């Protein structure tokens, strides 16, 4: 059995750890709320842009714009690109594991695909697995911005237009609610024609004139939509990361409290045993002195 001093030392160490986990919980909570606000502030803009694209498509449904698919490329010969969004650090539960698992499965299915990684943990993971990374966005994921989303988006668009890629997917963590996040993947290039052709657009007048042409308008508008998808994924991944970290820190704090409770019981037992031992020794000494006097 450990001594009372050893138990006290362990209890103090756990209390110090609890201070760290509690502080990390509060920091992640603040950052998550900030990320969710940033996404809510920009969503109307990108939603409006998607509506504008849908409006053009519904007026000219037979457009052959490259952003809505390339013709003549067999499914088994398509060159795919995957943008994988991870965190820069751990201590976030299964957040990074789930994204990397999904990305690894997709790369295994399509070994000729190109990989683009955002986040330090993702880069380290694929480097250790000897998986070639075609593009690295070395800036931190801790501060998702429209500028960074545009930087990623324009590179993907250049590769798509030049024929280096036929499809581009983004793998990120989708935040379903405060208690559930899951790794998700969606296609950002080419856009799904049917989704825009059947988009519900209330209050729009179908009579439109295009200048200089609908193709030119789409060529300038669709890149903004693609960047909006990427920005949304960056911010939602960032919010999911901190939500996962909050849950992990809360679990760690609860475990620490349970350990403290168990150690307090053990400490009281050891302390009581020591007091009992001292009483026994005093009584034994008193009896010995009494025997000497007799």
C-alpha positions in Angstrom: 0.0 0.0 0.0 1.3 3.5 -0.9 2.2 5.9 1.9 0.0 8.9 2.7 2.7 11.2 1.2 2.8 9.3 -2.1 -1.0 9.5 -2.4 -1.0 13.2 -1.7 1.6 13.7 -4.4 -0.5 11.8 -6.9 -3.6 13.8 -5.9 -1.8 17.1 -6.4 -0.5 15.9 -9.8 -4.1 15.0 -10.9 -5.4 18.4 -9.7 -2.7 20.1 -11.8 -3.8 18.1 -14.8 -7.4 19.0 -14.2 -6.5 22.7 -14.3 -5.0 22.1 -17.8 -7.9 20.1 -19.1 -10.4 22.6 -17.8 -8.5 25.5 -19.4 -8.3 23.6 -22.7 -12.0 23.0 -22.6 -12.7 26.7 -22.1 -10.3 27.7 -24.9 -11.8 25.2 -27.3 -15.3 26.3 -26.4 -14.5 29.9 -27.3 -12.8 29.0 -30.5 -15.6 26.7 -31.6 -18.2 29.5 -31.0 -16.1 31.9 -33.0 -15.7 29.5 -35.9 -19.5 28.8 -36.0 -20.2 32.5 -36.1 -17.7 33.0 -39.0 -19.5 30.3 -40.9 -22.9 31.7 -40.2 -21.8 35.2 -41.3 -20.5 34.0 -44.7 -23.1 31.3 -45.5 -25.7 33.7 -47.0 -23.1 35.0 -49.5 -22.1 31.6 -50.8 -25.7 30.4 -50.7 -26.7 33.3 -52.9 -23.9 32.5 -55.3 -25.1 28.9 -55.6 -28.6 30.2 -56.3 -27.2 32.5 -59.0 -25.5 29.5 -60.6 -28.7 27.5 -60.4 -30.6 30.4 -61.9 -28.3 30.5 -64.9 -28.4 26.7 -65.3 -32.2 26.6 -65.3 -32.3 29.3 -68.0 -29.7 27.5 -70.1 -29.9 23.8 -69.0 -27.9 22.5 -72.0 -24.8 24.5 -71.3 -21.5 22.6 -71.9 -19.6 24.4 -69.3 -16.5 22.5 -68.1 -17.4 23.0 -64.4 -20.4 20.7 -64.9 -18.4 17.8 -66.2 -16.1 16.6 -68.9 -17.2 14.5 -71.7 -15.5 11.4 -73.0 -13.6 10.4 -69.9 -14.4 6.8 -68.8 -15.1 6.3 -65.1 -12.2 3.9 -64.5 -9.7 6.4 -66.1 -10.8 9.5 -64.2 -8.0 11.3 -62.3 -9.2 12.2 -58.8 -7.8 14.7 -56.3 -8.5 14.5 -52.6 -8.2 17.5 -50.3 -7.8 16.1 -46.7 -8.4 18.4 -43.8 -6.9 17.4 -40.4 -5.8 19.2 -37.3 -2.3 20.5 -36.4 -2.3 18.7 -33.1 -4.0 15.9 -31.2 -5.9 15.7 -27.9 -9.2 15.8 -29.8 -10.5 12.2 -29.4 -11.0 10.3 -32.7 -11.2 13.5 -34.8 -8.0 13.0 -36.8 -8.3 9.2 -36.9 -11.7 9.2 -38.6 -10.7 11.6 -41.3 -7.4 9.8 -42.0 -9.1 6.4 -42.1 -11.6 7.7 -44.7 -8.9 9.3 -46.8 -6.8 6.1 -46.6 -9.7 4.0 -47.8 -10.3 6.3 -50.8 -6.7 6.4 -51.8 -6.5 2.6 -51.6 -9.5 2.4 -53.9 -8.0 4.8 -56.3 -4.2 4.5 -56.1 -3.6 6.8 -59.0 -5.3 9.7 -57.3 -3.5 12.9 -56.1 -3.4 13.9 -52.5 -3.6 17.4 -51.0 -3.3 17.8 -47.3 -4.2 20.6 -44.9 -3.1 20.1 -41.3 0.2 19.0 -39.8 -1.0 15.7 -38.4 -2.3 14.7 -41.8 1.1 15.5 -43.4 3.0 13.5 -40.8 0.6 10.6 -41.0 0.9 10.2 -44.8 4.7 10.8 -44.7 5.1 7.9 -42.2 2.9 5.7 -44.5 5.2 6.6 -47.5 2.1 8.0 -49.3 3.2 10.7 -51.8 1.6 14.1 -51.1 1.1 16.1 -54.3 0.4 19.4 -52.6 0.8 20.7 -49.1 -0.8 23.8 -47.7 1.7 24.5 -45.0 -0.2 27.2 -43.2 -2.0 26.3 -39.9 -5.6 25.2 -39.9 -6.2 27.0 -36.7 -7.3 30.1 -38.5 -9.4 29.3 -41.5 -9.9 32.3 -43.8 -11.4 33.1 -47.2 -8.0 33.9 -48.5 -6.7 30.4 -47.7 -9.8 28.8 -49.1 -9.4 30.8 -52.3 -5.7 29.8 -52.5 -6.6 26.1 -52.3 -9.6 26.5 -54.6 -7.8 28.2 -57.4 -5.0 25.6 -57.4 -7.7 22.8 -57.7 -9.5 24.7 -60.5 -6.2 25.2 -62.4 -5.5 21.4 -62.2 -9.1 20.7 -63.2 -9.1 23.0 -66.2 -5.7 21.9 -67.4 -6.8 18.2 -67.4 -4.5 17.1 -64.5 -7.6 16.2 -62.5 -11.1 15.1 -63.6 -12.7 15.1 -60.2 -11.9 16.9 -56.9 -13.2 15.7 -53.6 -12.8 17.2 -50.1 -12.5 15.0 -47.0 -13.3 16.8 -43.8 -15.3 16.4 -40.5 -18.9 17.3 -40.6 -20.5 18.6 -37.4 -23.9 17.1 -37.1 -24.7 18.4 -33.6 -22.9 19.3 -30.4 -22.3 15.6 -29.6 -21.8 14.0 -33.0 -19.2 14.6 -35.6 -18.4 12.3 -38.5 -15.8 12.2 -41.4 -17.5 13.1 -44.6 -16.5 13.5 -48.3 -18.1 15.4 -51.0 -17.3 16.4 -54.6 -16.5 20.0 -55.3 -15.5 19.6 -59.0 -17.3 19.1 -61.3 -20.5 20.5 -59.9 -23.6 18.2 -60.0 -25.7 19.5 -62.8 -29.0 17.9 -61.5 -28.6 19.6 -58.1 -28.6 23.1 -59.8 -31.2 22.3 -62.4 -33.7 21.2 -59.7 -32.9 23.8 -57.1 -35.9 25.5 -55.7 -35.6 29.2 -56.6 -38.6 31.1 -55.3 -39.1 34.7 -56.5 -36.8 34.6 -59.5 -37.9 35.7 -62.9 -36.9 33.2 -65.6 -36.5 35.8 -68.3 -32.8 36.7 -68.4 -30.3 38.2 -70.8 -26.7 37.2 -70.6 -23.7 39.5 -71.4 -21.3 38.7 -72.7 -22.4 35.0 -72.4 -23.6 32.5 -69.9 -20.3 30.6 -70.3 -18.3 33.6 -69.3 -20.6 34.3 -66.3 -20.3 30.7 -65.1 -16.5 30.7 -65.6 -16.3 33.7 -63.2 -19.0 32.6 -60.7 -18.3 28.9 -60.3 -14.7 29.4 -58.8 -16.3 31.5 -56.0 -18.7 28.6 -55.4 -15.9 26.1 -55.2 -13.9 28.4 -52.8 -17.1 28.7 -50.7 -17.3 24.9 -50.4 -13.7 24.7 -49.3 -14.1 27.6 -46.8 -17.2 25.9 -45.3 -15.3 22.6 -45.0 -12.3 24.4 -43.4 -14.5 26.2 -40.8 -16.7 23.2 -40.1 -13.6 21.0 -39.6 -12.1 23.6 -37.3 -15.3 23.8 -35.2 -15.5 20.0 -35.1 -11.9 19.8 -34.0 -12.6 22.0 -31.0 -15.9 20.4 -30.2 -14.1 17.0 -30.2 -11.4 18.5 -28.0 -14.0 19.8 -25.6 -15.5 16.4 -25.3 -12.1 14.8 -24.8 -11.1 17.3 -22.2 -14.5 16.9 -20.4 -14.0 13.1 -20.3 -10.5 13.6 -19.0 -11.7 16.0 -16.3 -14.4 13.5 -15.3 -11.9 10.7 -15.1 -9.6 12.8 -13.0 -12.4 13.6 -10.6 -13.2 9.9 -10.2 -9.5 9.2 -9.7 -9.4 11.9 -7.0 -12.4 10.4 -5.3 -10.8 7.0 -5.2 -7.5 8.4 -4.0 -9.2 10.4 -1.2 -10.8 7.2 0.0 -7.5 5.4 -0.1 -5.7 8.3 1.6 -8.3 8.3 4.4 -7.8 4.5 4.9 -4.0 4.9 5.0 -4.3 7.9 7.3 -6.7 6.1 9.6 -4.4 3.0 9.6 -1.5 5.2 10.5 -3.4 6.8 13.4 -4.6 3.4 14.6 -1.0 2.1 14.5 0.1 5.1 16.5 -2.6 4.5 19.1 -1.6 0.8 19.3 2.0 1.8 19.8 1.1 4.3 22.6 -1.0 1.7 24.4 1.7 -0.9 24.0 4.2 1.6 25.4 2.0 2.5 28.3 1.5 -1.2 29.1 5.2 -1.8 29.0 5.9 1.1 31.4 3.2 -0.2 33.8 4.7 -3.7 33.7 8.1 -2.2 34.7 6.7 -0.4 37.7 5.2 -3.6 39.0 
